[in-house]
């Protein structure tokens, strides 16, 4: 099969489009024929991209862990998925991903694709939407009437977080670049802040939940000033030390998203009900993965970039 593999060269990475053996599903696994794959540039630097959970080096890993496609084969023991079903989801980060014609997944890592979305749109959902869902509802326990501030609100995770918080009837403060302000308002935030002209700490106070989906240096240090005592600050970039949070009486949380079929099914229902919309900025063919990753790293493209595998 054709696939993108990461070739590590000194301190840099090269994404190579090449022929690799097609995988076969083992007991309890499914083989997905990939139609589209989402792009997450930061994964090139993740430890799990280069080592398994057992610490074994991974050479030439296949990136891209969120996808949409069709069940091509089911391994023995799989009874809840059938060949031909359209699915979307993401697999564990220390496994080969979806920037290939086929990918192995566990049944718990995929759900039935929203019928209202194209395959390219569906591939932009799983990793980003589940991260936002788990941040807001599993970790922050967001409830109606609370105020949530979202850094990087126009990004892949941030754009879903804005929509989910609005759906939950929270007051949504969205922080992003000036060129994304109109988009933030279309996503139904209550306040949009241009971080280049307005320091968020000058115009917000007593925030219940802050989600840092941007990972910019110094952003967390500034965020302590505006969160209420007993509030929750979630970072997707790096863990907190106990010393950082202690003076502020704040719940400081860092987490890594986990596959969750039930939550993904709920997200699918919200999408088909018109409550959530994925934001796909550009679609590239699989062979142009290097260009897609470079464009996303520029920081000026909102939402997700997607690779189209089936042409």
C-alpha angles and dihedrals in degrees: 000000000000116000144159114245128185114236112196114216113182104295096345138071132226121198109216126195105214149138117277133168115277111243123235124215118251126204110313095012136107131211114225122202099220119227099171139001132202123234121232108173096192092065090078087073099040117118091227090058089065104030136039122233086265091057095252115149116249116213121204097355121196109237132208116078103187117073151147127220148111129296103251101176137002123212124226113287095031110121105154099062129056136201110267098029116134110233143170131197145106135262132219116292096238091060129079109275139220104276088105138072091262135024135186116232139171114243088242090060097061138056135185110287117250106261093219094061134077116233090256092054092045092054089061093059118062107064096032098042095044090050090053092044095050092044096051103034109021098039108020096033089217115201136187115285096024122122118239125188117202123198114203089022096167095053128096096274095029096055091054091045091055092051095044093048090050090049088052089054095245124146103255124209110187122197122194146118124311093250090060099050096100090048092053090055091049088054087061101249116160095222129021119200124196103215092202094062106021125045104221091221089063094060106031134066139169095017114181098206132018120190116194104203092155103064094205116162113260095015095109092048090056093044094063088071096064105038119097123239109275091022126128129247116191123191123191092187109061141347123268126236116230088241092061096058101033099082092052102047089230132143102242114195134182118179143162116228118250128205111262119178096191094052090045089053090052090050089050090054091051090051093050089047090056095247096115132036126188116229112225113180101177140001122210130181115256092252090063096057092125091058091046093053092047092051093049091049089058088079096221098094116089125214119001138329113218133201117220110219100175108060 
